[in-house]
Amino acid sequence: MWSRGPAALILAVLAVAPACLRAQDAPPYGLGRSATPAELAGWDIDVRADGQGLPPGSGSVRDGLKVYAERCAVCHGDKGEGNPMDRLVGGTGTLASANPVRTVGSFWPYPTTLFDYIRRAMPFNAPESLAADQIYAVCAYLLYLNQIVAAEAVLDAETLPKVQMPNRNGFTSPDPRPDVPRPGSR
Amino acid sequence: MPAKPVSSPGRIGRRAFLGRGAILAGSAAALGTVFRRTASAQSDANIPPNVPPWMTQQGAPILSPAYGVPSPFEHDVVRRPRARTRTLTAASSCTPLQDLHGIITPNGLHFERHHAGVPAIDPDAHRLLVHGLVERPLTFTINDLMRFPAVSRLHFLECSGNSFWTGTTAKSTVQETHGLLSCCEWTGVLLSTVLAEAGMQPNATWVLAEGADAAGLSRSVPIEKALDDALLVYAQNGERLRPEQGYPLRLLLPGYEGNMNVKWLRRLKLGDQPFQTREETSKYTDLMPDGTSRQFTFVMEAKSVITFPSGGFQLQDHGFYEISGLAWSGRGRITRVEVSTDGGANWKQARLQEPILTKCLTRFRLPWRWEGGPARLQSRAIDETGYVQPDRPDLVAVRGVNSYYHCNAIQEWQVAADGAITNVV
């Protein structure tokens, strides 16, 4: 039997490996069921940095001022200055200082993240209650307050991903750790 | 002879010391108010040579209650808020590490970090969608997922915001400084098994994990981790997940920062780039002194802390004490823990208690005699990669104090000449 071992093993590997690797093969366990396009459409809410996932619609800075005043200002201040919740405006040039101020304007690398996050999580007391036009408008207003877009800006799925954020190149990866010299090696 | 009542208060652990007035909470507000300096007349009536009443009558019947709870004498062993926050739904609470033994965190004491509160989810009304770069977009019920081959594994979970770079005080307890740390046995199905079921496309490099809470919390997970030891978990410590831990389904990424272990998991989307969510851009990135921020710093590096004695305890009697604490590493097993009682001038090797598992808490112990006088207690962990837990000045020299996350510096407790123990700021 031992003499057959290696051959049997190779045959076993040949038989099993393609089944694991080839995606078009039948599912191994046959559990779950196909997700329908309608099911996916209702839950597929993420927006990527390249704009994939942005819905139809548009919003202006002017419209955003109104939505922001009604839905956002109570937590983030009339002009995004924060209090009681996160500050959203200002802080540019502070990241390397002793007291960095991390806001949409000074810190966030992608404008699309703003849309994604507002759509899924804001306003805090009524998440997923804003229409796409309202979200585009609030994005436009916040970017305007941060002096990133002009007062007449109108944002949509085409224009939002093209907005250049000041800290776009402020992030590094991959992870450089371990990064601290071992004790006694200094 | 009737069996002894199960509710007999065991005179063990902390109260054994307390019964002799040996150890008190230095900060009653922080560690609870159950402590008693001296034995009361009533409890004296129940110690030798007297026979306590619980030996002369039947104890409580079975099923009182049907789901057991700790002794009422343990009422101060509870989670506590980590800090004063502006809401109680985007907030965190800490595990009382100073009161726990061994390596397992009881389910009711697992730390909490929620971004929009704890949703109340009917498991029959919950679904997991798997889509994106897959051959077969699938939807799973919890029962579907529980039919897959299962695994149970012990792993720690630590919030990457655990331990403070600045801002602790002399009164800080280990619950405050290190309590966003817990360890459970997790049961579920390997994520790789479920991804194979959907048929992963070869260009898939990242997986978006999304929760069903009111934050729709979402993180991108590298495909290497997803295919390595990632779990879709439905049970902790033998029972179904607690709501605070993601009932009915959560992601578990052993050794990775807590935030990525998405609770109330409802969706996995495979893509060919990270999704750049809020939680991996404006949060959970590490700001360096030069103003740049490290992104995708997932692993929790090796760390340890002495849990007994620790901040808030008061030593009274001289003599023997066992120093005890926890060590862990997101890169693998702990291989060695060293303890200093003189502020890092001299180190002794602590005994590591079995089991010593990968990406799991390891309990360490070291015999010690306190004969009065000051001491400075520290511990440092070394993991199987050879990584040594850094001293705070060495860590700060590289990263400054504004990176907020991933502080794994050596913790020091100061023992005063009178036995009072405080946090070294």
Chai-1 contact restraints between the chains, C-beta under 6 A:
chainA,res_idxA,chainB,res_idxB,connection_type,confidence,min_distance_angstrom,max_distance_angstrom,comment,restraint_id
A,A23,B,E135,contact,1.0,0.0,6.0,A-B,restraint_1
A,A23,B,G199,contact,1.0,0.0,6.0,A-B,restraint_2
A,A23,B,M200,contact,1.0,0.0,6.0,A-B,restraint_3
A,Q24,B,E135,contact,1.0,0.0,6.0,A-B,restraint_4
A,P27,B,E197,contact,1.0,0.0,6.0,A-B,restraint_5
A,P28,B,A196,contact,1.0,0.0,6.0,A-B,restraint_6
A,Y29,B,E197,contact,1.0,0.0,6.0,A-B,restraint_7
A,L31,B,D144,contact,1.0,0.0,6.0,A-B,restraint_8
A,L31,B,R147,contact,1.0,0.0,6.0,A-B,restraint_9
A,G32,B,L138,contact,1.0,0.0,6.0,A-B,restraint_10
A,G32,B,F140,contact,1.0,0.0,6.0,A-B,restraint_11
A,G32,B,D144,contact,1.0,0.0,6.0,A-B,restraint_12
A,A35,B,L129,contact,1.0,0.0,6.0,A-B,restraint_13
A,A35,B,H131,contact,1.0,0.0,6.0,A-B,restraint_14
A,A35,B,P137,contact,1.0,0.0,6.0,A-B,restraint_15
A,A35,B,L138,contact,1.0,0.0,6.0,A-B,restraint_16
A,A35,B,T139,contact,1.0,0.0,6.0,A-B,restraint_17
A,L40,B,H131,contact,1.0,0.0,6.0,A-B,restraint_18
A,W43,B,L129,contact,1.0,0.0,6.0,A-B,restraint_19
A,W43,B,R267,contact,1.0,0.0,6.0,A-B,restraint_20
A,D46,B,L208,contact,1.0,0.0,6.0,A-B,restraint_21
A,D46,B,F275,contact,1.0,0.0,6.0,A-B,restraint_22
A,R48,B,F275,contact,1.0,0.0,6.0,A-B,restraint_23
A,A49,B,Q276,contact,1.0,0.0,6.0,A-B,restraint_24
A,P84,B,R86,contact,1.0,0.0,6.0,A-B,restraint_25
A,L95,B,G291,contact,1.0,0.0,6.0,A-B,restraint_26
A,A96,B,D290,contact,1.0,0.0,6.0,A-B,restraint_27
A,A96,B,G291,contact,1.0,0.0,6.0,A-B,restraint_28
A,P100,B,L287,contact,1.0,0.0,6.0,A-B,restraint_29
A,P100,B,N402,contact,1.0,0.0,6.0,A-B,restraint_30
A,F107,B,S282,contact,1.0,0.0,6.0,A-B,restraint_31
A,W108,B,S282,contact,1.0,0.0,6.0,A-B,restraint_32
A,P109,B,T281,contact,1.0,0.0,6.0,A-B,restraint_33
A,Y110,B,Q276,contact,1.0,0.0,6.0,A-B,restraint_34
A,T113,B,Q276,contact,1.0,0.0,6.0,A-B,restraint_35
A,T113,B,R278,contact,1.0,0.0,6.0,A-B,restraint_36
A,T113,B,T281,contact,1.0,0.0,6.0,A-B,restraint_37
A,Y117,B,R278,contact,1.0,0.0,6.0,A-B,restraint_38
A,R120,B,G216,contact,1.0,0.0,6.0,A-B,restraint_39
A,A121,B,A215,contact,1.0,0.0,6.0,A-B,restraint_40
A,A121,B,G216,contact,1.0,0.0,6.0,A-B,restraint_41
A,P127,B,A214,contact,1.0,0.0,6.0,A-B,restraint_42
A,G170,B,T292,contact,1.0,0.0,6.0,A-B,restraint_43
A,G170,B,S293,contact,1.0,0.0,6.0,A-B,restraint_44
A,F171,B,S293,contact,1.0,0.0,6.0,A-B,restraint_45
A,F171,B,Q295,contact,1.0,0.0,6.0,A-B,restraint_46
A,T172,B,T292,contact,1.0,0.0,6.0,A-B,restraint_47
A,T172,B,R294,contact,1.0,0.0,6.0,A-B,restraint_48
A,S173,B,Q295,contact,1.0,0.0,6.0,A-B,restraint_49
A,S173,B,F296,contact,1.0,0.0,6.0,A-B,restraint_50
A,D175,B,T297,contact,1.0,0.0,6.0,A-B,restraint_51
A,P178,B,Y387,contact,1.0,0.0,6.0,A-B,restraint_52
A,D179,B,V398,contact,1.0,0.0,6.0,A-B,restraint_53
A,V180,B,P390,contact,1.0,0.0,6.0,A-B,restraint_54
A,V180,B,D394,contact,1.0,0.0,6.0,A-B,restraint_55
A,V180,B,L395,contact,1.0,0.0,6.0,A-B,restraint_56
A,V180,B,V398,contact,1.0,0.0,6.0,A-B,restraint_57
A,R182,B,V388,contact,1.0,0.0,6.0,A-B,restraint_58
A,P183,B,V388,contact,1.0,0.0,6.0,A-B,restraint_59
